[in-house]
Amino acid sequence: MRTDEPKPRNMPLVWSPYHFAVVTSEVLTRPDSCSSRSFADVIAKRRSAVGDPVDLNSVAELLWYAVGWKGYASCGRAGLPIAWATSPSSGGLQSVNVVCIADDGSAPRLYDPVNHAFLTLRADDELVHTENRQSVLSVTGLQSGCTLRFISDRSKISAAYDNVDSLVFRDGGAALATICLCAEWLRLAACPLGFLGSAMLPLLGLPQDRFQAVGGVQISRPRDANG
């Protein structure tokens, strides 16, 4: 794959937020305490693994620490909205959306990093879970836990930069690495998934000329945590 050097546009493109098909929303409780583990301990213990099912409250806590927006500005790079989060992003644009697909068959949820909320998406839940189960099993051999799918709003990065391919994948990788470290910090298991996940976009009703799948990670409860 040929990837040209990205560079800021001399004349930014017009961009507007995408309105997802949301059925319901659930505002989550922001964590008021955190793990006391040192960074050195997290680095020493971090491993990729798939364990047992995990509750969505634990997933929500993980997402708040890893990708929740801690600050926001309505006008930044190229006049576009920017945000501050633990996971870095190109120009502070924070264009990676996280869709959560739990192993309990429930509807897919979009994480809202601004309000720390789960937004239930309108989709064919059975098709979404069938595709997700097959994809996760193909690369891990196990499917328990909650799959976090990374979906980039490519149009937002493209509004600010030329040649955005490397930026799109870099942002997905930054989100993946940050979530994996925060998962270990919170004593959860995280296993990066070796696929982009493009087949999921039409099942979620997302236009492929705007959005791009950039991977995912399986979050679960370590088996030794239940012993």
Phi, psi and omega in degrees: 000129179270126181238115180279159180295128175287152176204149179299142177288141173292323178236101181301151177274160177284136179223146174222149181299150178270138179262102180290152177280093185258130179270309178219163176228148179228110177286130185262159177276125179286137182301140178250002175212161182219169181297145179264008183293143179283158178296324179298320179292320178298314180298320183291327187263347187295122177219156176272129181200155171244125183245234184260170178305151182232143180281152185291337176296322178292321177296318179298318178298316178300314182295324179298313181290325188272317186229000177295142183280122180262350178199159188207144174224135185287343182216115180222237179307123178059024181077011183264157175297140177231166182210161177248129177214168178299320178280123180288161179209160181298120178063013184070018185283340177047060186268358181273119175266145179246119176254127183259127178237102182283159182275010181265005178084003180286168184297148176295145182238133173268130178278128176264104185284346180282309185259003184050071184217157171258128177251115179286125184269145174283116183199167173279098188302321182295317179294319179300314183289326178296313179296318181294316181299314181297319182293315181292316179299325183294335183248344181240335185080352178225156183227002184292150179108200182239127179271127173257115179262132180262123182232114184273133169278085184302330183296330181289316177293321181295333178292335184255335187227150165272153175055067191269359187307311182292328180292319179301313181286328177296317179295321176297318178294322179295318178296318180299311182296318181295316180296320180297318179293317180294327178298314178298319179302323181268010179062042171247161176263142179223132179231110176302143184254131187274051174212161174277316177094027184298330182296342181282335186302308180295331178292334177266002179072026183261130181293128184282351174276354178243318185257152179222128177285133184228036173104194182182182181210143178262123180254132181212179177262125179305139182296325181288348179285343181259359184275000000 
